[in-house]
């Protein structure tokens, strides 16, 4: 049996242990080291060090640096603001993609007094966008329009290999008109590509003339090549701003008549209604072009167009999924999203 002296010592030891303050709990492995995260954030965002440099400086792994930077964002320790009036353009482009299920969009801030200036500014923005989509060994089909003409005139030259450029629409009867709206030739030249024309008028003098022309093998081959292209670049016309209207290829009587039938704009040469369907009118029976539904066979279909007078027609083709990408101006984008 233990003697009294031994028991006394044990009791005293227990009393001392009870009087000592309890040790602080050891930190859990998942506790967040805020001070280290702040130091890493300062190194990265303020001093411009790379993640690898930070890891070496602090003697930790790069994976931990990445994790703590992400947590600093999530916890609100780090917030990022972009101070530029052009931020709205980025947000508008993202909203267009979401609303109309697009593969991509770009929006520019336009300050223009007339349609030509607007086309130049939209075309300049579209240049970088289009070049990102162009590669060797591809076929590019092209429509008509002032925006497309301005796009290719400002496009950076690029040496491509095995690229063909195909016109989706017929030709004008006057070279002076073609100089303002034709984009196929210049695009082919700037890409060092082969050019294929649709050797027929956009608007024939009658339905029977159109049927005769489209029965020709040459016309059928060009249409087939255009519809088999990898990339299409097109624009759209408002009701009174359509290319065929501007070059007097449709007379006043036909224009007023097709307007009464519900036309809201002109797409790929055809007058369309608010569902992007072809208006049932004799003028559409004289057009040598392709329909919107045929156009959808092309995998990437980029619309280059701006201006409030085209907003209704743009909305129609967007709602019907006839295009996959759009480059437009901020004011038109806001209208499309309203």
Long-range contacts (C-beta under 8 A, 24 or more apart in sequence): 32-71, 32-75, 33-68, 34-77, 36-68, 37-68, 37-69, 37-71, 37-72, 37-77, 38-72, 38-77, 40-65, 40-68, 40-69, 40-72, 41-68, 41-69, 41-72, 41-77, 41-78, 44-69, 45-78, 45-80, 85-109, 88-330, 89-330, 89-333, 92-330, 92-333, 92-334, 92-337, 93-333, 95-333, 95-337, 96-326, 96-328, 96-333, 96-336, 96-337, 99-336, 99-337, 100-318, 100-319, 100-321, 100-326, 100-336, 101-321, 102-318, 102-323, 102-324, 102-325, 102-326, 103-300, 103-324, 103-325, 104-129, 104-324, 104-325, 105-325, 105-326, 105-327, 105-328, 106-326, 106-327, 107-327, 107-328, 107-329, 107-330, 107-333, 108-306, 108-327, 108-328, 108-329, 108-330, 109-329, 109-330, 110-306, 110-329, 110-330, 110-331, 115-146, 115-241, 115-307, 116-146, 116-150, 118-306, 118-307, 118-329, 119-146, 119-147, 119-149, 119-150, 119-306, 120-150, 120-154, 121-329, 122-147, 122-150, 122-151, 122-304, 122-305, 122-306, 122-327, 122-328, 122-329, 123-147, 123-148, 123-149, 123-150, 123-151, 123-152, 123-153, 123-154, 123-304, 124-150, 124-151, 124-154, 125-327, 126-151, 126-302, 126-304, 126-327, 127-151, 127-154, 127-155, 127-156, 129-302, 129-325, 129-327, 130-155, 130-233, 130-302, 130-304, 131-155, 131-156, 131-158, 133-231, 133-300, 133-302, 133-325, 134-158, 134-160, 134-163, 134-191, 134-231, 135-160, 136-160, 136-161, 136-162, 136-163, 137-161, 137-162, 137-163, 138-162, 138-163, 138-164, 138-229, 138-230, 138-231, 139-163, 139-164, 139-165, 139-166, 139-225, 139-228, 139-229, 139-230, 139-231, 140-164, 140-165, 140-166, 140-187, 140-191, 140-193, 140-229, 140-230, 140-231, 140-232, 140-233, 141-165, 141-166, 141-167, 141-168, 141-225, 141-226, 141-227, 141-229, 141-231, 141-232, 141-233, 141-298, 142-166, 142-167, 142-168, 142-183, 142-184, 142-187, 142-232, 142-233, 142-234, 143-168, 143-169, 143-183, 143-232, 143-233, 143-234, 143-235, 143-268, 144-169, 144-181, 144-182, 144-183, 144-202, 144-235, 144-243, 144-269, 145-181, 145-183, 145-234, 145-235, 145-236, 145-237, 145-243, 145-304, 145-305, 146-180, 146-181, 146-235, 146-243, 147-235, 147-304, 147-305, 147-306, 148-181, 148-183, 148-233, 148-234, 148-235, 148-304, 149-180, 149-181, 149-182, 149-183, 149-186, 151-183, 151-233, 151-304, 152-183, 152-186, 152-187, 152-190, 153-186, 155-187, 155-190, 156-190, 157-190, 157-191, 158-190, 158-191, 158-192, 159-191, 159-192, 160-191, 160-192, 160-193, 163-191, 163-192, 163-193, 163-194, 164-193, 164-194, 164-195, 164-196, 164-225, 165-191, 165-193, 165-194, 165-195, 165-196, 166-196, 166-198, 166-222, 166-225, 166-226, 166-229, 167-196, 167-197, 167-198, 167-222, 167-226, 168-198, 168-226, 168-232, 168-234, 168-268, 168-289, 168-290, 169-198, 169-202, 169-268, 169-269, 169-288, 169-289, 170-198, 170-200, 170-201, 170-202, 170-203, 170-269, 170-288, 170-289, 171-197, 171-198, 171-199, 171-200, 171-201, 171-202, 172-201, 172-202, 172-247, 172-249, 173-201, 173-249, 174-247, 177-246, 177-247, 181-243, 181-246, 181-247, 183-233, 187-233, 196-222, 196-225, 197-222, 198-222, 198-223, 198-226, 198-288, 200-288, 201-249, 201-288, 202-243, 202-244, 202-249, 202-269, 202-287, 202-288, 202-289, 203-244, 203-249, 203-250, 203-269, 203-283, 203-286, 203-287, 203-288, 204-286, 204-287, 204-288, 205-286, 206-286, 207-282, 207-285, 207-286, 209-286, 210-285, 210-286, 210-287, 210-288, 213-288, 214-288, 219-288, 223-290, 226-290, 227-290, 227-294, 227-295, 227-297, 227-298, 228-297, 229-298, 230-298, 230-299, 230-300, 231-298, 231-299, 231-300, 231-301, 231-302, 232-295, 232-298, 232-300, 232-301, 232-302, 233-302, 233-304, 234-267, 234-268, 234-295, 234-301, 234-302, 234-303, 234-304, 234-323, 235-303, 235-304, 235-305, 236-265, 236-266, 236-267, 236-303, 236-305, 236-310, 236-313, 236-314, 236-317, 237-265, 237-266, 237-267, 237-310, 237-313, 238-265, 238-266, 238-307, 238-309, 238-310, 238-312, 238-313, 239-263, 239-264, 239-265, 239-266, 239-309, 239-313, 240-309, 241-307, 241-309, 241-310, 242-266, 242-271, 244-269, 250-283, 254-281, 254-282, 254-283, 257-281, 257-283, 258-283, 258-284, 264-312, 264-313, 264-316, 265-310, 265-312, 265-313, 265-314, 265-316, 266-313, 267-292, 267-313, 267-317, 267-322, 268-292, 268-295, 272-313, 272-316, 272-317, 273-316, 274-312, 274-316, 275-316, 275-319, 275-320, 276-316, 276-317, 276-319, 276-320, 276-322, 292-317, 292-320, 292-322, 295-322, 296-321, 296-322, 299-324, 300-324, 300-325, 301-325, 302-326, 302-327, 303-327, 303-328, 305-332, 306-331, 306-332, 307-332, 308-332, 308-335, 311-335, 311-336
